[in-house]
Amino acid sequence: MNFYQDILDGSHLAAGRLIKLIEDGDPNSYGALKKLYPHGGNAFIIGITGPPGAGKSTLFDRLIAEFRADGKKVAVLVFDPTSPLTGGAILGDRIRMNRHSSDSGVFIRSLATRGALGGISRAAKGATIVLDAMKHDVILIETAGLGQIGADISLLAHMTMVVCIPGMGDGMQAIKAGTLELADLYVVNKADLPGAEDVKHDLESMLKFKLASDTTRQPEIVLTSATQNRGVDDLRCAIVSFQQRIKGDPRLSERTRHQTTRYLEQLIKELAADCFWCNIRSSQAFLNALTAVETLQTDPYSAARDIVSRLLEGGLKNPDR
């Protein structure tokens, strides 16, 4: 399959297959990504995080409808916990958005976190490159976590939304500890339940205290009830307002540069690790160290340090050469 041209032509099938290759770390995905990368820079990427049961997927379902009513192409990436049996994503969140599956202007994909602690997997950036090249106007990304474990989304999205609900209890402590510095917008969902205004008041108080020295950054707080489709239009308006407000803002350029830096660092580390390991695994030094560790002549920590030192000095030799 010609991933490059088919994806530029908007093929959901080609996009799904390439994203699967990216998830699996297949080297065959790199060629297509290299060609697709220059075609990006069009989509507005929105990340959403929050505690389990906050209604994130239902909220996404409503937002998709709002954006589609505006004529925008929408892509959705949902990061789910990894299945212990297949290694893939558990598809509960995707099922909730199933009504959009027949809409050619909507692409929905569930990805497994693959053990990543940041709420999204390493495949996230590659997947957004694919979806951006398909000329989606909006890319919605739902993480699998909250607080520190959902923090990686801020390294990928142009805008980070945090969803909370009444009766969170310790969940408010998680928000206070991990996301006040990350959120661009707060959503108090299930606002039809008692205590929604109290949650909003608590957030306002925390933000006033935490961001007192930064008057240019005051995240908006929107109350919604996704199940009753209340406040979703207000949320869409808040998103559009934020998008317009940051155009030309130097902070957006700084965020983009930081995100690009982190992604480049990640790629360099992965490629360097692969190259180093291929060299190490086939070296005589590794075989000698393995024997020494097995016979208790040395400990594995000293052996590993010695191998890395010798590798950096160019002193490893392949026994087959």
C-alpha positions, 0 to 999 in steps of 0.5 A: 500500500502506498501509505504516503499518497493514500493518506494525503488522499484521506484514506482512513484505511491507510492511516489506520495501518500506518498508525499500527506500524508506528505503534509497533515500532516498525521501521517501515513507518519511518519512510512514510512519516518523513514524507508526510511531515512537511504536509502538517502544521494545519491541525489544532491539537487538543488534549484532554485528561481527567480522572476515570468516570469524569465523562471525557469520552462522552464529552468528546462525542459531543465536541465531535458533533459541534465541530462537524456542525461547523464543517471541520474535519475531526480526528480522535486518538483515545489512549486506553490501558494496554490489554494484558492479553493482546497488548492492544487498547481496551476499546471502551472509550471508542465504543462511546463515540461509535455513532460517528464511525460512518462519518467520513469527516471523522477519524477515531482510533484507540491506541494502547499506552504500552506501559507509558506512564505519561497517559499517552504512548510514544506513538502519539506524535507519529499518529498526529503527524499522520492525521495532520497530513490528512488535513484534519482541522481538529485532533482530539487526544484523550489520555489514560490518566490524570495529574502527573501521569497525564502530563505528557499531553502538554508536550503534544497538544496546542491546548490542554483541557482538564475535566473534573466532576463534583464529588471528586474528593481526592481527585481535586488533590491530584489536580492541585498537585499535577495540572495547575501548570499544564491546563489551558482550560478546565471543564467541570463536567456532570454540572447537573449534579450537586456541588458543581459550583463548589468545584468551580469555586475551588478551582478559581481559588487554587488558580488565583493562588497558584497563578497570582504572578502570571496575569497573562495566563488565567485558564477559563472554567466551563461547566458542562453536562455531556450526557444532557448536552448542556454547556458543550457549545460554551466549551466549543466557543471557549476552545475557539476563543483560545485558539484565536487568542494564541495566534501570534502569541510568542508563548505558542512558539515557545511551546511548539519549540519545546514540543519539537525538542522533546520529540527530537530527543525521544527519536535520538534516544530510541535510534541511539539505543537501537544502534548501541544494542546491536553493537553490544549484543554481537560483541565479544565483550558482551559474551565475556561479561555474560559468562562472568556474571553467570559464574559470579566472577562479577556483578551485572551492574559492574559488567554493564558499566564496563561495556558501556564505557568500552562502547563509548571508547570504541573498544567493542569487537564483534566475535564474527569479524 
